[in-house]
Amino acid sequence: MKKDIIIPKVENVYVAAVQEWNDDFMAKTWYAYLVNDSDFALENVIVVSTATGIIEGEERKTSMLRHAFVEVPPVSAVKIEMIEDSVLVLDNSFMLSYFIGNTLYDKNFVFKSGAINEADVAEIPVIWKDGIMIE
């Protein structure tokens, strides 16, 4: 039964962390973006985020956040959520599911502990801002 289920490879769709000015906090804040650099619209998109890891010898896990987007147009990006500075030391996971036509795509993007930092930024395609991208 499982052998009959085919989940195709996710291509040209990424999760990126971009640092932007936040007027509420009067500081730069990291935000997670879903980047669609493909020629197809992503439909019925669901992103589930969580962070896990060890802080001061204790196992920590954040709440699970769920985000839904009806459609992400081709060559575009949508802001998923703010990434709190205190969870940057944890592994931040973004589980993505979406449809292109009748085909389901699924991938888990993980920013490893410490991967989101200003020293390693590069220009992110589609949004043309400096950030960290997971393929």
N, C-alpha and C positions, 0 to 999 in steps of 0.2 A: 504494500500500500504506500509506504513512504517513498519507495523508489519511483512511483508514478508522479510525485509532486516535484515540479521543477521550479525553482526560484532563480530567476536570471540574475546575472551580475549587475550591480549598481555601477553605472559609469557616468561621469560628468556631473555628479551630484555630490556636494561636500557639506561639511559643517565647519564653520570658521568662527574663531573668537576674535573680535575686533574691539579695540579700546577707543571709547568715545567720551566726550565731555558730557557730564550729567549735571544739569542745573540744580536738581533737587539736592544732590550731595556736594555740589561745588567741587567736584573732583573728576578725574578720569575714571571710568568704570568699564569693565569688560562686558561685552554682550555676545551671545551666541547667535549666529545667522545660519540659515539654511540657504545654500547657494545652488541654483539650478543653472548649470552651464551647458545644458543640452538643448536640442532643437524641439523637445517635446514638453508639453505642460504636464506637471505632476498633479494628479487628482486625488482627492480624499486623503490628504497627507496627515499622518499622525506622528508626533515626536514625543517620546517619553524620556525625560531626563532624570538623572540621579547621580550622586557622587558618593564614593566609598573610599575608605583607606584608614590609615592609622595616624592619630594625632596624639603626641605625648604618651605613646605606648598603649593607647586605647583605641579599639576599633570604633570607627565613626561611619555613619550613613545618614545622608540627607533624606528628606521627604522626596517622594516620586512626584514629579510634575508632568502633566499631560497637556499637549498643545495640539490643536487641530487647525488645518487650513483646507478650505474647499479646493483651492487650486493655487499652484505656484507656476506662473507663466514661464515659457522658455526664456533663457538668458535673463534671469532675474534673481532676486534674493529677498527673503523675509526674515525679520528679526524674530528669534525664538524667545529669548529671555535674557535677563541680566544675570551675570555670574558674580556672585558675592565673593569679595576678596578672601574671606576666611575659608572658602572651599577650593581655592586654587592649589592647596597642598594635597588635595585628594584626587583620585582618578574620576574625572567627569565624563559620564557616559550619556550619549544621545542615541536612543534607539529609534530608527526611522523606518516607517512603512508608508508606501504610496502605490498608486496605480498609474500606469500609462496604458490607456485603453482598458482591456480586460486582464492585463498582466499585473500581478502583484510583485513589488520589489521590496526588499527588506535588508537593512544593514545597521550594524551597531558601530557608531563612531566614538572613540574613546580618546580623550585628552589625558595622557598619563600625568601623574603627580608632578607639578613644577613645569609642565610643558607650556603652559600659558604664562608668558613673561615678555616684557618689552624688548629684551635682548635678542629674541629669535623671530621678530616680526618680518614679514615679507608682504608684498602687494598681493591682495586677494583678487582673483578675476571676478568680473561682473560688477562688484561693488567698488572696486578700485580704491580701497583703503588698506592701510597696513594692518596686518593681523596674523594669526596662526591658523593654518588650515589643516584639516584631517581629511585624507582621501579614502 
